[in-house]
Amino acid sequence: MIDTDMGDLLASIRDALTLPAAPTDTGRADRDALEHTRADAVRRAVDYAAGTGDLVGAVDLLDNAIAASPITYQTGHERVPRQGVVAR
């Protein structure tokens, strides 16, 4: 059974690495760059956890990295309200 701290770390890793598809060439290039940034953040968090045993600190590192590297490319899943303005 996975303890709560390990479950949180695994959930953060999943969140960091789960990126929606990008329907355009520009979006795919942006997605690829974000994927590399997020993968580096996962490696740093896992290295931190392995080196210190501090899973909570690793989750914090990874959650901060995710917040600092949001999805900025168009995913094709944007919602269009009645006014015609695209909302994300």
Buried (B, 14 or more C-beta within 10 A) or exposed (E): EEEEBBEBBEEBBEEBEEBEEBEEEEBEEBBEEBBEBBEEBBEBBBEBBEEEEEBEBBBBBBBEBBEEBEBEBBBEEEEEEEEEEEEE
